[in-house]
Amino acid sequence: MRARTTIAGVLIIAVLCTALAASAALASVRGDVAALQVALRRTGTYAGAVDGVLGPGTAAAVRQAQRRAGLAADGVVGPATRRALGSLGRPRYGSRAIAAGAIGWDVAALQFKLAAHGFPSGPVDGALGPRSVAALQRFQAWAGLRADGVAGPSTRSALAAPVPRSPVQLRRPVRAGVGDAFGPRWNVFHAGVDFPAPSGTPVTAAGFGTVVSAGYDGSGWGNMVVIGHRFGLRTRYAHLASFAVVRGQAVGVGQRIGAVGATGRASGPHLHFELLLRGANVDPLSALG
């Protein structure tokens, strides 16, 4: 196979190396695939999730975009195809420092990487607006960098590290199967795990700790409990029907803290469960097994 110095080679690697999803190398590949998906969504050729996975839908959308632009529909995302994708087809990730107001391929890749590392900022859309800048600053502070809101070499290096995982094992907080998992969902990022269950199903503490808050959250979580644990961990339990704990209370593993409900922005009864490590959202299944 002839070598190409385009994103095509990156996309091939994404398919061949699926099993290495935690590696820094593949994290970079997935950022480029996510950026491609954002650009394709802008052209109207792709309506799938911005998940960084080169599936059949993404590949078909590339060929469709090429045909629309009068290019050979070879599926290779080279310079001509990237020009046809407009402002979101360039510049490449790592070619410049990214600051507030920036638009482009590299911004979409940055947004995807920030979300994967636990700092989602709303839609992955290739525009570095206030929410994305705030997420970038939070990540920089979390990584021990100067929180200046500019993604330069040091920030890119920090984002090349493996995504954070839980340092401890926790107990599943409700007897229910997994619904929506942690990760990309359409063009946003789901920062927790949903456990669909009937209203009133007991919700228990995933680990021992202290209740940080227990009350109604008006941003969409509804009735919510937050518990602080060791190692800078916090667990978040949202959409509850009721509480069984108060702020400042010490709780043990498996102690009842509330009941499943559908308060806040919820389409039906379920527990939305999040795990945060020093403020970074971590895949709860990395702790629950």
C-alpha positions in Angstrom: 0.0 0.0 0.0 1.4 3.4 -1.0 2.0 5.7 2.0 -0.1 8.9 2.2 0.7 12.0 4.3 -3.0 12.7 4.8 -5.7 11.9 7.3 -6.4 8.7 5.3 -3.6 6.9 7.0 -4.8 8.1 10.4 -8.3 6.7 9.6 -6.9 3.4 8.5 -5.0 3.2 11.8 -8.3 3.9 13.7 -9.9 0.8 12.2 -6.9 -1.5 12.8 -6.2 -0.4 16.4 -9.6 -0.5 18.0 -8.3 -2.7 20.8 -5.8 0.0 21.9 -8.4 2.7 22.7 -6.6 3.7 25.9 -3.3 4.5 24.2 -2.1 8.0 23.6 -1.6 7.3 19.9 -5.1 6.1 19.3 -6.5 9.0 21.4 -4.9 11.3 18.8 -6.4 9.3 15.9 -9.9 9.4 17.5 -9.6 13.2 17.8 -9.0 13.5 14.1 -11.9 11.2 13.3 -14.2 13.2 15.6 -13.1 16.4 13.8 -13.8 14.8 10.5 -17.3 13.9 11.7 -18.0 17.4 12.9 -17.0 18.8 9.5 -19.2 16.2 7.7 -22.1 17.1 9.9 -21.7 20.7 8.8 -22.0 19.6 5.1 -25.1 17.7 5.9 -23.6 14.4 4.7 -23.3 12.8 8.2 -25.9 12.7 10.9 -24.3 10.1 13.3 -22.6 10.5 16.6 -19.3 12.4 17.0 -17.7 9.4 18.6 -14.2 9.3 16.9 -15.0 5.9 15.4 -14.5 5.4 11.7 -17.6 3.4 10.9 -19.4 2.7 7.7 -21.6 5.9 8.1 -18.5 8.1 8.4 -16.8 6.5 5.4 -19.9 6.8 3.3 -20.3 10.5 4.3 -16.8 11.2 3.1 -17.5 9.8 -0.3 -20.8 11.7 -0.5 -19.1 14.9 0.4 -16.4 14.3 -2.3 -19.1 13.6 -5.0 -20.9 16.9 -4.0 -17.6 18.8 -4.4 -16.9 17.2 -7.8 -14.0 15.1 -6.4 -13.1 11.5 -6.9 -15.1 9.6 -4.3 -12.1 7.5 -3.1 -12.8 8.0 0.6 -9.3 9.5 1.1 -9.5 12.7 3.2 -6.6 14.6 1.5 -6.0 18.3 0.9 -8.7 18.7 -1.7 -11.3 17.0 0.4 -10.4 19.1 3.4 -10.7 22.3 1.4 -14.1 21.1 0.3 -15.1 20.7 4.0 -14.7 24.5 4.4 -13.5 26.2 7.6 -13.9 23.0 9.7 -11.6 21.0 7.3 -8.5 22.7 8.6 -6.1 23.5 10.2 -4.7 20.2 11.4 -4.5 19.6 15.2 -1.2 20.7 16.6 -0.4 23.3 13.9 -1.3 26.3 16.1 -2.1 27.4 19.6 -5.9 27.5 20.0 -7.5 30.4 21.8 -11.0 31.7 22.4 -12.9 32.4 19.2 -10.9 29.9 17.1 -12.8 27.8 14.6 -11.6 24.7 12.8 -10.7 21.0 12.6 -8.2 21.4 15.4 -10.8 23.0 17.7 -13.2 20.0 17.2 -10.4 17.6 17.9 -9.5 19.6 21.1 -13.2 19.6 22.3 -13.4 15.8 21.8 -10.1 15.2 23.7 -11.2 17.5 26.6 -14.5 15.5 26.9 -12.7 12.2 26.8 -10.4 13.4 29.6 -13.4 14.3 31.7 -14.0 17.9 30.8 -17.0 18.0 28.3 -18.1 21.5 27.2 -21.4 20.9 25.4 -21.6 20.3 21.6 -18.4 19.3 19.8 -18.8 21.8 17.0 -15.4 23.1 16.1 -15.9 26.5 17.7 -14.0 27.5 20.9 -16.7 29.5 22.7 -17.0 30.4 26.4 -18.0 26.9 27.5 -15.2 25.3 25.7 -12.7 27.8 27.0 -13.9 27.2 30.6 -13.5 23.4 30.1 -10.0 24.0 28.7 -9.1 26.1 31.7 -10.5 23.5 34.1 -8.4 20.8 32.4 -5.3 22.9 32.5 -5.7 23.5 36.2 -6.4 19.8 36.8 -3.2 18.8 34.8 -1.1 21.3 36.8 -0.7 23.7 33.9 -1.3 27.5 33.7 -5.0 27.8 33.2 -4.7 30.5 30.5 -7.4 29.0 28.2 -4.9 28.6 25.3 -4.2 25.1 24.0 -0.5 25.1 23.1 2.2 22.4 23.2 2.0 21.7 27.0 -1.8 21.3 26.9 -1.6 19.0 23.8 1.0 16.9 25.7 -1.3 16.6 28.7 -4.2 15.6 26.5 -2.0 12.9 24.9 -1.9 11.0 28.2 -4.3 8.1 28.9 -7.7 9.2 30.1 -8.1 9.1 33.9 -9.6 6.1 35.6 -10.9 5.4 39.1 -8.1 4.4 41.6 -10.6 2.3 43.6 -13.4 -0.1 43.1 -16.9 1.0 44.1 -20.2 -0.8 44.5 -23.0 -0.4 42.0 -25.4 2.1 43.4 -28.7 0.5 42.2 -29.9 -2.9 41.2 -30.4 -2.2 37.5 -28.8 -2.7 34.2 -26.8 -0.1 32.3 -28.7 2.2 29.9 -26.8 5.1 28.4 -23.1 4.6 29.0 -20.3 7.1 29.6 -19.0 8.7 26.3 -20.1 10.4 23.1 -23.8 10.7 22.5 -24.7 12.4 19.2 -22.5 15.6 19.2 -22.3 15.9 23.0 -20.7 13.8 25.7 -22.6 11.8 28.3 -20.5 12.3 31.5 -22.0 9.5 33.5 -23.9 6.2 33.4 -27.7 5.9 33.4 -29.4 3.0 35.2 -33.0 2.7 34.2 -35.1 1.4 37.1 -38.7 1.8 38.5 -39.4 4.9 40.5 -38.7 4.2 44.2 -35.9 1.7 43.6 -33.4 2.2 46.4 -30.2 4.0 45.6 -27.2 3.3 47.8 -23.8 4.9 48.4 -21.1 3.4 46.0 -18.5 3.9 48.7 -18.0 5.2 52.2 -17.6 9.0 52.5 -19.4 12.2 53.5 -22.4 13.8 51.9 -21.2 17.0 50.2 -24.7 18.1 49.1 -28.3 16.8 49.0 -30.9 18.9 47.4 -32.6 20.1 44.2 -30.3 21.1 41.4 -32.0 23.5 39.0 -29.6 22.9 36.1 -31.4 19.8 35.1 -30.2 17.1 37.6 -33.3 17.5 39.7 -32.9 15.9 43.2 -29.3 15.1 43.6 -26.8 13.7 46.2 -23.1 14.2 46.0 -20.7 12.2 48.2 -17.0 12.9 48.8 -14.7 9.9 49.1 -11.0 9.2 49.4 -8.4 10.1 46.7 -10.3 13.2 45.5 -13.2 11.1 44.3 -16.8 12.3 44.3 -19.9 10.4 43.3 -23.0 12.1 41.9 -26.5 10.6 42.0 -29.1 12.6 40.0 -32.9 12.6 39.1 -33.8 11.1 42.5 -37.4 10.9 43.7 -36.4 11.4 47.3 -33.4 11.7 49.7 -32.4 9.7 52.7 -29.3 11.7 53.8 -28.4 15.2 54.6 -25.3 17.4 54.0 -22.4 16.5 56.2 -23.6 13.0 57.0 -21.2 10.1 57.0 -22.3 7.2 54.9 -21.2 3.6 54.5 -20.9 1.4 51.4 -24.3 0.2 50.4 -26.2 2.6 52.7 -29.4 3.9 51.3 -29.2 7.6 50.2 -32.4 8.0 48.2 -34.7 6.5 45.6 -34.8 6.4 41.8 -37.0 9.1 40.2 -37.3 11.3 37.2 -36.8 14.8 38.6 -35.1 17.5 36.5 -34.6 16.9 32.8 -35.3 13.2 32.6 -37.4 11.3 30.0 -38.2 8.5 32.5 -37.2 7.1 35.9 -33.5 6.3 36.1 -30.4 7.0 38.1 -27.8 9.2 36.5 -24.5 8.3 38.2 -21.3 10.2 37.8 -17.7 9.7 39.2 -15.3 12.6 39.4 -11.6 12.4 40.1 -10.4 15.8 41.4 -13.1 17.4 39.2 -12.6 15.3 36.1 -15.4 13.1 35.0 -14.3 9.4 34.9 -16.1 6.5 33.4 -18.0 5.0 36.4 -17.7 1.5 34.9 -13.9 1.7 35.4 -14.8 1.6 39.1 -17.9 -0.6 39.1 -16.4 -3.4 36.9 
